Each structure stands twice: as structure tokens, then as C-alpha cells.
Amino acid sequence: MSRPMMIPTLSPKFFFGLTTQVNGNCLFLNENEIVYPASGVLVIHNTAHHKQKYIHLAEPQKVITAMALCINKNVIAVAEKGDKKKPTISIYDLDSMNEKTINSVNGFENR
């Protein structure tokens, strides 16, 4: 009887780095957690327990230009510069760590 071949996978332990060109690039979720962009990932870093959770952006090659938290801090909006497409605003649920919606922004040009 042969065993099925296991395919190794990699998963990040920590993301370091901060994209400084983003408006609202480091936001406090609560007194122990911050959220910041690092390349094509939103990092939620727990400063008390030194652990991280990640939201992988739907299109990681796009450039994040701004982030904003909902007043109750369970949803984050991420503005992304479009290449040949229109700019988009992606909404992520911070409880489920899933993308809720993507909205194209009309009436603006990429610069």
C-alpha cells in the first residue's frame, strides 16, 4: 500500500515592513491590535501576544493608497489604485477575515 504524497506548504509567521505611502497606514483596532499594509497583505498584529493574522488582498499587485476603519472597528475599507482599470475600494470584515465587497470608483482618473 502506498501513501499519498504530501505536498509541503508555507505559511507566514510574521510580516514586517510598513507601506508608508498609504493614508491611514497604521490603525488601532483596540488597545492590543493594530492593522497595517505590508505589500499585498493587511497585517493584524497583536502587540500583547506578539501574534499576527493576515488578510490577503484579492489583487495583491495593486497599490494601496488609503485605509479606514468603520467606527465599530469590525470592517476596514482599502482604497487601491487601478492600473488600466478604475480604482477600487475593497471592504473587509475583520471578524471573518473575508472580503465583503469590491466597488469601482467612477469619475476619477489614475495619476
Biopython code that builds the backbone (N, CA, C, O; Angstrom):
import numpy as np
from Bio.PDB.StructureBuilder import StructureBuilder

atoms = [
    (1, "MET", "N", (0.834, -1.166, 0.000)),
    (1, "MET", "CA", (0.000, 0.000, 0.000)),
    (1, "MET", "C", (0.891, 1.247, 0.000)),
    (1, "MET", "O", (1.767, 1.383, 0.855)),
    (2, "SER", "N", (0.676, 2.128, -0.929)),
    (2, "SER", "CA", (1.492, 3.348, -0.982)),
    (2, "SER", "C", (0.751, 4.492, -0.305)),
    (2, "SER", "O", (-0.474, 4.594, -0.354)),
    (3, "ARG", "N", (1.523, 5.324, 0.310)),
    (3, "ARG", "CA", (0.960, 6.511, 0.977)),
    (3, "ARG", "C", (0.799, 7.632, -0.037)),
    (3, "ARG", "O", (1.619, 7.763, -0.946)),
    (4, "PRO", "N", (-0.240, 8.439, 0.102)),
    (4, "PRO", "CA", (-0.358, 9.599, -0.796)),
    (4, "PRO", "C", (0.765, 10.589, -0.499)),
    (4, "PRO", "O", (1.154, 10.788, 0.651)),
    (5, "MET", "N", (1.268, 11.193, -1.549)),
    (5, "MET", "CA", (2.367, 12.150, -1.400)),
    (5, "MET", "C", (1.848, 13.439, -0.762)),
    (5, "MET", "O", (0.869, 14.021, -1.228)),
    (6, "MET", "N", (2.506, 13.873, 0.299)),
    (6, "MET", "CA", (2.139, 15.117, 0.976)),
    (6, "MET", "C", (2.840, 16.274, 0.283)),
    (6, "MET", "O", (4.044, 16.213, 0.032)),
    (7, "ILE", "N", (2.106, 17.313, -0.023)),
    (7, "ILE", "CA", (2.678, 18.496, -0.653)),
    (7, "ILE", "C", (2.969, 19.507, 0.447)),
    (7, "ILE", "O", (2.054, 19.932, 1.153)),
    (8, "PRO", "N", (4.232, 19.898, 0.601)),
    (8, "PRO", "CA", (4.543, 20.871, 1.653)),
    (8, "PRO", "C", (3.969, 22.245, 1.317)),
    (8, "PRO", "O", (3.912, 22.639, 0.152)),
    (9, "THR", "N", (3.550, 22.956, 2.339)),
    (9, "THR", "CA", (3.041, 24.306, 2.167)),
    (9, "THR", "C", (3.781, 25.246, 3.106)),
    (9, "THR", "O", (4.303, 24.837, 4.142)),
    (10, "LEU", "N", (3.810, 26.485, 2.725)),
    (10, "LEU", "CA", (4.420, 27.522, 3.542)),
    (10, "LEU", "C", (3.349, 28.476, 4.016)),
    (10, "LEU", "O", (2.414, 28.792, 3.281)),
    (11, "SER", "N", (3.487, 28.930, 5.233)),
    (11, "SER", "CA", (2.602, 29.977, 5.726)),
    (11, "SER", "C", (3.453, 30.954, 6.529)),
    (11, "SER", "O", (4.361, 30.547, 7.255)),
    (12, "PRO", "N", (3.154, 32.246, 6.394)),
    (12, "PRO", "CA", (3.994, 33.241, 7.083)),
    (12, "PRO", "C", (3.805, 33.190, 8.591)),
    (12, "PRO", "O", (2.717, 32.901, 9.089)),
    (13, "LYS", "N", (4.870, 33.471, 9.295)),
    (13, "LYS", "CA", (4.777, 33.593, 10.746)),
    (13, "LYS", "C", (4.663, 35.069, 11.120)),
    (13, "LYS", "O", (3.864, 35.431, 11.983)),
    (14, "PHE", "N", (5.459, 35.919, 10.474)),
    (14, "PHE", "CA", (5.408, 37.355, 10.710)),
    (14, "PHE", "C", (5.639, 38.100, 9.409)),
    (14, "PHE", "O", (6.432, 37.670, 8.571)),
    (15, "PHE", "N", (4.946, 39.216, 9.244)),
    (15, "PHE", "CA", (5.203, 40.164, 8.177)),
    (15, "PHE", "C", (5.775, 41.418, 8.818)),
    (15, "PHE", "O", (5.215, 41.949, 9.777)),
    (16, "PHE", "N", (6.871, 41.876, 8.292)),
    (16, "PHE", "CA", (7.459, 43.122, 8.765)),
    (16, "PHE", "C", (7.498, 44.095, 7.597)),
    (16, "PHE", "O", (7.512, 43.691, 6.434)),
    (17, "GLY", "N", (7.514, 45.346, 7.913)),
    (17, "GLY", "CA", (7.527, 46.367, 6.879)),
    (17, "GLY", "C", (6.229, 47.129, 6.920)),
    (17, "GLY", "O", (5.191, 46.604, 7.323)),
    (18, "LEU", "N", (6.297, 48.342, 6.507)),
    (18, "LEU", "CA", (5.131, 49.206, 6.529)),
    (18, "LEU", "C", (5.143, 50.026, 5.259)),
    (18, "LEU", "O", (6.149, 50.655, 4.933)),
    (19, "THR", "N", (4.043, 50.026, 4.544)),
    (19, "THR", "CA", (3.921, 50.828, 3.339)),
    (19, "THR", "C", (3.584, 52.245, 3.767)),
    (19, "THR", "O", (2.457, 52.529, 4.172)),
    (20, "THR", "N", (4.566, 53.132, 3.675)),
    (20, "THR", "CA", (4.410, 54.484, 4.225)),
    (20, "THR", "C", (3.626, 55.426, 3.321)),
    (20, "THR", "O", (3.203, 56.489, 3.775)),
    (21, "GLN", "N", (3.422, 55.073, 2.066)),
    (21, "GLN", "CA", (2.695, 55.958, 1.145)),
    (21, "GLN", "C", (1.179, 55.835, 1.296)),
    (21, "GLN", "O", (0.438, 56.464, 0.542)),
    (22, "VAL", "N", (0.710, 55.048, 2.243)),
    (22, "VAL", "CA", (-0.727, 54.816, 2.433)),
    (22, "VAL", "C", (-1.273, 55.763, 3.495)),
    (22, "VAL", "O", (-0.743, 55.836, 4.604)),
    (23, "ASN", "N", (-2.341, 56.492, 3.147)),
    (23, "ASN", "CA", (-3.022, 57.321, 4.153)),
    (23, "ASN", "C", (-3.700, 56.396, 5.152)),
    (23, "ASN", "O", (-4.428, 55.486, 4.755)),
    (24, "GLY", "N", (-3.473, 56.614, 6.437)),
    (24, "GLY", "CA", (-4.038, 55.742, 7.462)),
    (24, "GLY", "C", (-3.322, 54.403, 7.495)),
    (24, "GLY", "O", (-3.961, 53.358, 7.621)),
    (25, "ASN", "N", (-1.991, 54.427, 7.383)),
    (25, "ASN", "CA", (-1.231, 53.185, 7.208)),
    (25, "ASN", "C", (-1.061, 52.347, 8.469)),
    (25, "ASN", "O", (-0.575, 51.220, 8.376)),
    (26, "CYS", "N", (-1.430, 52.837, 9.618)),
    (26, "CYS", "CA", (-1.350, 52.056, 10.853)),
    (26, "CYS", "C", (-2.551, 52.446, 11.717)),
    (26, "CYS", "O", (-2.614, 53.558, 12.242)),
    (27, "LEU", "N", (-3.492, 51.529, 11.856)),
    (27, "LEU", "CA", (-4.733, 51.825, 12.554)),
    (27, "LEU", "C", (-4.875, 50.931, 13.780)),
    (27, "LEU", "O", (-4.527, 49.751, 13.731)),
    (28, "PHE", "N", (-5.379, 51.480, 14.872)),
    (28, "PHE", "CA", (-5.595, 50.714, 16.096)),
    (28, "PHE", "C", (-6.985, 50.102, 16.079)),
    (28, "PHE", "O", (-7.982, 50.813, 15.958)),
    (29, "LEU", "N", (-7.050, 48.764, 16.201)),
    (29, "LEU", "CA", (-8.335, 48.074, 16.305)),
    (29, "LEU", "C", (-8.838, 48.108, 17.737)),
    (29, "LEU", "O", (-10.032, 48.257, 17.994)),
    (30, "ASN", "N", (-7.901, 47.965, 18.661)),
    (30, "ASN", "CA", (-8.185, 48.052, 20.094)),
    (30, "ASN", "C", (-6.849, 48.359, 20.772)),
    (30, "ASN", "O", (-5.880, 48.676, 20.082)),
    (31, "GLU", "N", (-6.769, 48.275, 22.081)),
    (31, "GLU", "CA", (-5.516, 48.663, 22.747)),
    (31, "GLU", "C", (-4.384, 47.679, 22.521)),
    (31, "GLU", "O", (-3.231, 47.997, 22.813)),
    (32, "ASN", "N", (-4.683, 46.476, 22.001)),
    (32, "ASN", "CA", (-3.633, 45.484, 21.764)),
    (32, "ASN", "C", (-3.391, 45.144, 20.301)),
    (32, "ASN", "O", (-2.412, 44.467, 19.986)),
    (33, "GLU", "N", (-4.258, 45.597, 19.400)),
    (33, "GLU", "CA", (-4.118, 45.201, 17.995)),
    (33, "GLU", "C", (-4.040, 46.407, 17.071)),
    (33, "GLU", "O", (-4.771, 47.387, 17.214)),
    (34, "ILE", "N", (-3.118, 46.294, 16.115)),
    (34, "ILE", "CA", (-3.002, 47.296, 15.062)),
    (34, "ILE", "C", (-3.129, 46.588, 13.716)),
    (34, "ILE", "O", (-2.864, 45.392, 13.604)),
    (35, "VAL", "N", (-3.535, 47.336, 12.709)),
    (35, "VAL", "CA", (-3.601, 46.797, 11.352)),
    (35, "VAL", "C", (-2.783, 47.714, 10.457)),
    (35, "VAL", "O", (-2.872, 48.938, 10.552)),
    (36, "TYR", "N", (-1.970, 47.096, 9.570)),
    (36, "TYR", "CA", (-1.147, 47.870, 8.644)),
    (36, "TYR", "C", (-0.938, 47.067, 7.363)),
    (36, "TYR", "O", (-1.014, 45.838, 7.381)),
    (37, "PRO", "N", (-0.671, 47.763, 6.237)),
    (37, "PRO", "CA", (-0.421, 47.064, 4.981)),
    (37, "PRO", "C", (1.054, 46.706, 4.855)),
    (37, "PRO", "O", (1.930, 47.492, 5.216)),
    (38, "ALA", "N", (1.312, 45.526, 4.345)),
    (38, "ALA", "CA", (2.669, 45.095, 4.008)),
    (38, "ALA", "C", (2.566, 44.374, 2.672)),
    (38, "ALA", "O", (2.169, 43.210, 2.609)),
    (39, "SER", "N", (2.925, 45.069, 1.618)),
    (39, "SER", "CA", (2.816, 44.554, 0.260)),
    (39, "SER", "C", (1.352, 44.237, -0.042)),
    (39, "SER", "O", (0.510, 45.127, 0.084)),
    (40, "GLY", "N", (1.011, 43.001, -0.438)),
    (40, "GLY", "CA", (-0.360, 42.642, -0.793)),
    (40, "GLY", "C", (-1.130, 42.004, 0.342)),
    (40, "GLY", "O", (-2.045, 41.213, 0.116)),
    (41, "VAL", "N", (-0.752, 42.354, 1.580)),
    (41, "VAL", "CA", (-1.371, 41.746, 2.762)),
    (41, "VAL", "C", (-1.726, 42.837, 3.760)),
    (41, "VAL", "O", (-0.974, 43.798, 3.924)),
    (42, "LEU", "N", (-2.875, 42.695, 4.434)),
    (42, "LEU", "CA", (-3.170, 43.508, 5.602)),
    (42, "LEU", "C", (-2.771, 42.678, 6.811)),
    (42, "LEU", "O", (-3.226, 41.546, 6.974)),
    (43, "VAL", "N", (-1.928, 43.240, 7.651)),
    (43, "VAL", "CA", (-1.427, 42.541, 8.828)),
    (43, "VAL", "C", (-2.165, 43.054, 10.057)),
    (43, "VAL", "O", (-2.237, 44.262, 10.285)),
    (44, "ILE", "N", (-2.711, 42.140, 10.844)),
    (44, "ILE", "CA", (-3.304, 42.489, 12.136)),
    (44, "ILE", "C", (-2.350, 41.945, 13.187)),
    (44, "ILE", "O", (-2.237, 40.735, 13.381)),
    (45, "HIS", "N", (-1.670, 42.858, 13.858)),
    (45, "HIS", "CA", (-0.618, 42.479, 14.810)),
    (45, "HIS", "C", (-1.104, 42.701, 16.236)),
    (45, "HIS", "O", (-1.523, 43.801, 16.595)),
    (46, "ASN", "N", (-1.043, 41.646, 17.047)),
    (46, "ASN", "CA", (-1.397, 41.737, 18.456)),
    (46, "ASN", "C", (-0.117, 42.050, 19.220)),
    (46, "ASN", "O", (0.774, 41.205, 19.308)),
    (47, "THR", "N", (-0.019, 43.251, 19.770)),
    (47, "THR", "CA", (1.209, 43.691, 20.446)),
    (47, "THR", "C", (1.392, 43.024, 21.800)),
    (47, "THR", "O", (2.521, 42.933, 22.282)),
    (48, "ALA", "N", (0.332, 42.559, 22.423)),
    (48, "ALA", "CA", (0.446, 41.919, 23.734)),
    (48, "ALA", "C", (0.933, 40.474, 23.618)),
    (48, "ALA", "O", (1.752, 40.022, 24.418)),
    (49, "HIS", "N", (0.418, 39.745, 22.606)),
    (49, "HIS", "CA", (0.753, 38.329, 22.455)),
    (49, "HIS", "C", (1.769, 38.061, 21.355)),
    (49, "HIS", "O", (2.177, 36.917, 21.152)),
    (50, "HIS", "N", (2.182, 39.112, 20.638)),
    (50, "HIS", "CA", (3.156, 39.003, 19.548)),
    (50, "HIS", "C", (2.737, 37.961, 18.517)),
    (50, "HIS", "O", (3.525, 37.106, 18.113)),
    (51, "LYS", "N", (1.469, 38.056, 18.103)),
    (51, "LYS", "CA", (0.933, 37.167, 17.073)),
    (51, "LYS", "C", (0.325, 38.019, 15.977)),
    (51, "LYS", "O", (-0.086, 39.157, 16.202)),
    (52, "GLN", "N", (0.276, 37.440, 14.778)),
    (52, "GLN", "CA", (-0.281, 38.153, 13.640)),
    (52, "GLN", "C", (-1.330, 37.309, 12.931)),
    (52, "GLN", "O", (-1.258, 36.080, 12.908)),
    (53, "LYS", "N", (-2.321, 38.012, 12.344)),
    (53, "LYS", "CA", (-3.299, 37.418, 11.447)),
    (53, "LYS", "C", (-3.191, 38.199, 10.148)),
    (53, "LYS", "O", (-2.727, 39.339, 10.141)),
    (54, "TYR", "N", (-3.617, 37.589, 9.051)),
    (54, "TYR", "CA", (-3.427, 38.213, 7.742)),
    (54, "TYR", "C", (-4.699, 38.179, 6.911)),
    (54, "TYR", "O", (-5.471, 37.221, 6.944)),
    (55, "ILE", "N", (-4.885, 39.252, 6.171)),
    (55, "ILE", "CA", (-5.904, 39.297, 5.129)),
    (55, "ILE", "C", (-5.140, 39.472, 3.825)),
    (55, "ILE", "O", (-4.497, 40.497, 3.602)),
    (56, "HIS", "N", (-5.218, 38.467, 2.972)),
    (56, "HIS", "CA", (-4.554, 38.534, 1.672)),
    (56, "HIS", "C", (-5.476, 39.275, 0.713)),
    (56, "HIS", "O", (-6.623, 38.875, 0.514)),
    (57, "LEU", "N", (-4.979, 40.347, 0.125)),
    (57, "LEU", "CA", (-5.797, 41.159, -0.769)),
    (57, "LEU", "C", (-6.133, 40.382, -2.029)),
    (57, "LEU", "O", (-5.351, 39.546, -2.482)),
    (58, "ALA", "N", (-7.296, 40.661, -2.592)),
    (58, "ALA", "CA", (-7.764, 39.954, -3.783)),
    (58, "ALA", "C", (-6.819, 40.154, -4.961)),
    (58, "ALA", "O", (-6.582, 39.221, -5.728)),
    (59, "GLU", "N", (-6.281, 41.355, -5.110)),
    (59, "GLU", "CA", (-5.333, 41.648, -6.189)),
    (59, "GLU", "C", (-4.086, 42.257, -5.557)),
    (59, "GLU", "O", (-3.963, 43.480, -5.500)),
    (60, "PRO", "N", (-3.153, 41.421, -5.078)),
    (60, "PRO", "CA", (-2.006, 41.927, -4.321)),
    (60, "PRO", "C", (-1.051, 42.812, -5.119)),
    (60, "PRO", "O", (-0.240, 43.527, -4.529)),
    (61, "GLN", "N", (-1.133, 42.776, -6.441)),
    (61, "GLN", "CA", (-0.253, 43.616, -7.253)),
    (61, "GLN", "C", (-0.715, 45.071, -7.299)),
    (61, "GLN", "O", (0.052, 45.943, -7.709)),
    (62, "LYS", "N", (-1.950, 45.351, -6.888)),
    (62, "LYS", "CA", (-2.448, 46.720, -6.872)),
    (62, "LYS", "C", (-1.810, 47.503, -5.733)),
    (62, "LYS", "O", (-1.377, 46.925, -4.736)),
    (63, "VAL", "N", (-1.756, 48.801, -5.885)),
    (63, "VAL", "CA", (-1.141, 49.679, -4.899)),
    (63, "VAL", "C", (-2.223, 50.218, -3.957)),
    (63, "VAL", "O", (-3.196, 50.827, -4.402)),
    (64, "ILE", "N", (-2.041, 49.988, -2.652)),
    (64, "ILE", "CA", (-2.962, 50.527, -1.652)),
    (64, "ILE", "C", (-2.647, 52.007, -1.470)),
    (64, "ILE", "O", (-1.488, 52.378, -1.286)),
    (65, "THR", "N", (-3.675, 52.852, -1.522)),
    (65, "THR", "CA", (-3.465, 54.285, -1.358)),
    (65, "THR", "C", (-4.028, 54.822, -0.043)),
    (65, "THR", "O", (-3.581, 55.862, 0.440)),
    (66, "ALA", "N", (-5.016, 54.115, 0.548)),
    (66, "ALA", "CA", (-5.601, 54.585, 1.806)),
    (66, "ALA", "C", (-6.336, 53.437, 2.489)),
    (66, "ALA", "O", (-6.776, 52.481, 1.851)),
    (67, "MET", "N", (-6.452, 53.566, 3.814)),
    (67, "MET", "CA", (-7.226, 52.613, 4.616)),
    (67, "MET", "C", (-8.041, 53.394, 5.627)),
    (67, "MET", "O", (-7.634, 54.466, 6.075)),
    (68, "ALA", "N", (-9.203, 52.846, 5.986)),
    (68, "ALA", "CA", (-10.044, 53.482, 7.007)),
    (68, "ALA", "C", (-10.855, 52.410, 7.717)),
    (68, "ALA", "O", (-11.306, 51.441, 7.106)),
    (69, "LEU", "N", (-11.031, 52.601, 9.017)),
    (69, "LEU", "CA", (-11.822, 51.677, 9.838)),
    (69, "LEU", "C", (-13.226, 52.209, 10.040)),
    (69, "LEU", "O", (-13.438, 53.417, 10.149)),
    (70, "CYS", "N", (-14.179, 51.299, 10.088)),
    (70, "CYS", "CA", (-15.546, 51.633, 10.474)),
    (70, "CYS", "C", (-15.521, 52.052, 11.946)),
    (70, "CYS", "O", (-14.622, 51.642, 12.682)),
    (71, "ILE", "N", (-16.465, 52.838, 12.378)),
    (71, "ILE", "CA", (-16.493, 53.346, 13.748)),
    (71, "ILE", "C", (-16.507, 52.228, 14.794)),
    (71, "ILE", "O", (-15.931, 52.389, 15.870)),
    (72, "ASN", "N", (-17.158, 51.093, 14.495)),
    (72, "ASN", "CA", (-17.180, 49.985, 15.454)),
    (72, "ASN", "C", (-15.993, 49.032, 15.269)),
    (72, "ASN", "O", (-15.888, 48.025, 15.970)),
    (73, "LYS", "N", (-15.111, 49.348, 14.335)),
    (73, "LYS", "CA", (-13.831, 48.666, 14.106)),
    (73, "LYS", "C", (-13.962, 47.187, 13.756)),
    (73, "LYS", "O", (-13.091, 46.390, 14.106)),
    (74, "ASN", "N", (-15.039, 46.813, 13.072)),
    (74, "ASN", "CA", (-15.156, 45.441, 12.609)),
    (74, "ASN", "C", (-15.045, 45.317, 11.097)),
    (74, "ASN", "O", (-15.074, 44.213, 10.555)),
    (75, "VAL", "N", (-14.916, 46.457, 10.415)),
    (75, "VAL", "CA", (-14.802, 46.496, 8.960)),
    (75, "VAL", "C", (-13.727, 47.507, 8.592)),
    (75, "VAL", "O", (-13.633, 48.580, 9.189)),
    (76, "ILE", "N", (-12.905, 47.146, 7.585)),
    (76, "ILE", "CA", (-11.888, 48.066, 7.097)),
    (76, "ILE", "C", (-12.090, 48.268, 5.598)),
    (76, "ILE", "O", (-12.371, 47.321, 4.864)),
    (77, "ALA", "N", (-11.945, 49.508, 5.161)),
    (77, "ALA", "CA", (-12.021, 49.849, 3.738)),
    (77, "ALA", "C", (-10.603, 50.100, 3.239)),
    (77, "ALA", "O", (-9.813, 50.779, 3.895)),
    (78, "VAL", "N", (-10.292, 49.547, 2.075)),
    (78, "VAL", "CA", (-8.965, 49.682, 1.485)),
    (78, "VAL", "C", (-9.125, 50.259, 0.081)),
    (78, "VAL", "O", (-9.773, 49.656, -0.775)),
    (79, "ALA", "N", (-8.534, 51.427, -0.150)),
    (79, "ALA", "CA", (-8.561, 52.039, -1.476)),
    (79, "ALA", "C", (-7.333, 51.581, -2.241)),
    (79, "ALA", "O", (-6.213, 51.622, -1.731)),
    (80, "GLU", "N", (-7.562, 51.135, -3.498)),
    (80, "GLU", "CA", (-6.480, 50.625, -4.320)),
    (80, "GLU", "C", (-6.435, 51.369, -5.648)),
    (80, "GLU", "O", (-7.464, 51.599, -6.283)),
    (81, "LYS", "N", (-5.234, 51.737, -6.050)),
    (81, "LYS", "CA", (-5.025, 52.414, -7.318)),
    (81, "LYS", "C", (-5.157, 51.390, -8.434)),
    (81, "LYS", "O", (-4.545, 50.323, -8.376)),
    (82, "GLY", "N", (-5.955, 51.709, -9.451)),
    (82, "GLY", "CA", (-6.122, 50.792, -10.571)),
    (82, "GLY", "C", (-5.050, 51.011, -11.614)),
    (82, "GLY", "O", (-4.609, 52.139, -11.834)),
    (83, "ASP", "N", (-4.629, 49.937, -12.256)),
    (83, "ASP", "CA", (-3.645, 50.050, -13.329)),
    (83, "ASP", "C", (-4.350, 50.551, -14.580)),
    (83, "ASP", "O", (-4.417, 51.756, -14.823)),
    (84, "LYS", "N", (-4.870, 49.636, -15.363)),
    (84, "LYS", "CA", (-5.640, 50.031, -16.535)),
    (84, "LYS", "C", (-7.128, 50.044, -16.223)),
    (84, "LYS", "O", (-7.954, 50.475, -17.028)),
    (85, "LYS", "N", (-7.441, 49.563, -15.037)),
    (85, "LYS", "CA", (-8.831, 49.554, -14.587)),
    (85, "LYS", "C", (-9.072, 50.771, -13.718)),
    (85, "LYS", "O", (-8.154, 51.542, -13.437)),
    (86, "LYS", "N", (-10.294, 50.932, -13.303)),
    (86, "LYS", "CA", (-10.640, 52.020, -12.394)),
    (86, "LYS", "C", (-10.127, 51.698, -10.995)),
    (86, "LYS", "O", (-9.929, 50.530, -10.661)),
    (87, "PRO", "N", (-9.913, 52.720, -10.181)),
    (87, "PRO", "CA", (-9.561, 52.477, -8.778)),
    (87, "PRO", "C", (-10.690, 51.719, -8.086)),
    (87, "PRO", "O", (-11.848, 51.805, -8.494)),
    (88, "THR", "N", (-10.344, 50.983, -7.042)),
    (88, "THR", "CA", (-11.354, 50.221, -6.320)),
    (88, "THR", "C", (-11.265, 50.477, -4.822)),
    (88, "THR", "O", (-10.221, 50.867, -4.298)),
    (89, "ILE", "N", (-12.376, 50.250, -4.155)),
    (89, "ILE", "CA", (-12.422, 50.259, -2.695)),
    (89, "ILE", "C", (-12.912, 48.882, -2.282)),
    (89, "ILE", "O", (-14.027, 48.481, -2.616)),
    (90, "SER", "N", (-12.069, 48.164, -1.553)),
    (90, "SER", "CA", (-12.425, 46.834, -1.071)),
    (90, "SER", "C", (-12.785, 46.929, 0.404)),
    (90, "SER", "O", (-12.117, 47.619, 1.175)),
    (91, "ILE", "N", (-13.842, 46.235, 0.787)),
    (91, "ILE", "CA", (-14.312, 46.222, 2.166)),
    (91, "ILE", "C", (-14.052, 44.829, 2.741)),
    (91, "ILE", "O", (-14.468, 43.823, 2.166)),
    (92, "TYR", "N", (-13.359, 44.783, 3.886)),
    (92, "TYR", "CA", (-13.027, 43.513, 4.530)),
    (92, "TYR", "C", (-13.653, 43.445, 5.919)),
    (92, "TYR", "O", (-13.607, 44.409, 6.684)),
    (93, "ASP", "N", (-14.239, 42.291, 6.231)),
    (93, "ASP", "CA", (-14.803, 42.022, 7.553)),
    (93, "ASP", "C", (-13.666, 41.530, 8.445)),
    (93, "ASP", "O", (-13.061, 40.498, 8.154)),
    (94, "LEU", "N", (-13.369, 42.243, 9.514)),
    (94, "LEU", "CA", (-12.252, 41.894, 10.382)),
    (94, "LEU", "C", (-12.577, 40.735, 11.320)),
    (94, "LEU", "O", (-11.659, 40.141, 11.886)),
    (95, "ASP", "N", (-13.851, 40.396, 11.501)),
    (95, "ASP", "CA", (-14.220, 39.245, 12.320)),
    (95, "ASP", "C", (-14.012, 37.940, 11.551)),
    (95, "ASP", "O", (-13.426, 36.994, 12.077)),
    (96, "SER", "N", (-14.491, 37.891, 10.309)),
    (96, "SER", "CA", (-14.365, 36.677, 9.499)),
    (96, "SER", "C", (-13.083, 36.670, 8.662)),
    (96, "SER", "O", (-12.698, 35.632, 8.124)),
    (97, "MET", "N", (-12.419, 37.834, 8.551)),
    (97, "MET", "CA", (-11.197, 37.987, 7.753)),
    (97, "MET", "C", (-11.463, 37.779, 6.256)),
    (97, "MET", "O", (-10.564, 37.378, 5.517)),
    (98, "ASN", "N", (-12.683, 38.049, 5.815)),
    (98, "ASN", "CA", (-13.059, 37.868, 4.418)),
    (98, "ASN", "C", (-13.407, 39.195, 3.774)),
    (98, "ASN", "O", (-13.797, 40.157, 4.436)),
    (99, "GLU", "N", (-13.252, 39.213, 2.451)),
    (99, "GLU", "CA", (-13.648, 40.387, 1.684)),
    (99, "GLU", "C", (-15.170, 40.406, 1.583)),
    (99, "GLU", "O", (-15.797, 39.387, 1.292)),
    (100, "LYS", "N", (-15.755, 41.578, 1.827)),
    (100, "LYS", "CA", (-17.204, 41.716, 1.727)),
    (100, "LYS", "C", (-17.603, 42.178, 0.339)),
    (100, "LYS", "O", (-18.455, 41.559, -0.298)),
    (101, "THR", "N", (-16.999, 43.261, -0.141)),
    (101, "THR", "CA", (-17.365, 43.805, -1.447)),
    (101, "THR", "C", (-16.164, 44.488, -2.085)),
    (101, "THR", "O", (-15.199, 44.858, -1.417)),
    (102, "ILE", "N", (-16.260, 44.641, -3.390)),
    (102, "ILE", "CA", (-15.312, 45.461, -4.146)),
    (102, "ILE", "C", (-16.146, 46.455, -4.937)),
    (102, "ILE", "O", (-17.084, 46.073, -5.636)),
    (103, "ASN", "N", (-15.804, 47.723, -4.826)),
    (103, "ASN", "CA", (-16.536, 48.764, -5.537)),
    (103, "ASN", "C", (-15.595, 49.522, -6.447)),
    (103, "ASN", "O", (-14.537, 49.981, -6.016)),
    (104, "SER", "N", (-15.983, 49.656, -7.720)),
    (104, "SER", "CA", (-15.212, 50.503, -8.631)),
    (104, "SER", "C", (-15.560, 51.948, -8.356)),
    (104, "SER", "O", (-16.701, 52.273, -8.028)),
    (105, "VAL", "N", (-14.579, 52.804, -8.491)),
    (105, "VAL", "CA", (-14.790, 54.229, -8.272)),
    (105, "VAL", "C", (-14.902, 54.902, -9.631)),
    (105, "VAL", "O", (-13.969, 54.859, -10.433)),
    (106, "ASN", "N", (-16.034, 55.516, -9.881)),
    (106, "ASN", "CA", (-16.284, 56.178, -11.167)),
    (106, "ASN", "C", (-15.945, 57.652, -11.069)),
    (106, "ASN", "O", (-16.030, 58.251, -9.997)),
    (107, "GLY", "N", (-15.561, 58.232, -12.196)),
    (107, "GLY", "CA", (-15.336, 59.666, -12.259)),
    (107, "GLY", "C", (-13.946, 60.111, -11.820)),
    (107, "GLY", "O", (-13.706, 61.309, -11.675)),
    (108, "PHE", "N", (-13.033, 59.177, -11.606)),
    (108, "PHE", "CA", (-11.684, 59.534, -11.215)),
    (108, "PHE", "C", (-10.699, 58.942, -12.210)),
    (108, "PHE", "O", (-10.944, 57.899, -12.815)),
    (109, "GLU", "N", (-9.585, 59.634, -12.360)),
    (109, "GLU", "CA", (-8.519, 59.134, -13.228)),
    (109, "GLU", "C", (-7.350, 58.709, -12.344)),
    (109, "GLU", "O", (-7.114, 59.301, -11.291)),
    (110, "ASN", "N", (-6.626, 57.690, -12.772)),
    (110, "ASN", "CA", (-5.404, 57.306, -12.080)),
    (110, "ASN", "C", (-4.330, 58.342, -12.352)),
    (110, "ASN", "O", (-4.220, 58.846, -13.470)),
    (111, "ARG", "N", (-3.548, 58.661, -11.355)),
    (111, "ARG", "CA", (-2.470, 59.636, -11.540)),
    (111, "ARG", "C", (-1.154, 59.034, -11.171)),
    (111, "ARG", "O", (-0.124, 59.702, -11.259)),
]
sb = StructureBuilder()
sb.init_structure("model")
sb.init_model(0)
sb.init_chain("A")
sb.init_seg("    ")
for serial, (resi, resn, name, xyz) in enumerate(atoms, 1):
    if name == "N":
        sb.init_residue(resn, " ", resi, " ")
    sb.init_atom(name, np.array(xyz, "f"), 0.0, 1.0, " ", f" {name:<3s}", serial, name[0])
structure = sb.get_structure()
